[in-house]
């Protein structure tokens, strides 16, 4: 959840790809966290991986604040298509 307009960044690391999203107002922001490196390998092999992600929020005309969080990534199951 962000307090107002600005930009939310997912800071890249060895295990997480960087991403960003612009925000126009207060509310919840959804950013896709993409695994890379060891985390991507574990996700592919075991179907789950824990990564530490750092999010940075820069409000319009203000100073940036960052927050780190450990996130558990789970591989989505593919839907089976029925043959007709």
Buried (B, 14 or more C-beta within 10 A) or exposed (E): EBEEBBBBBBBBBEBBBEBEEEBEEEEEBEEEBBBBEEBBEBBEEEEEBEBEBBBBBBBEEEEEEEEEEEEEBEBEEEEEEEEE
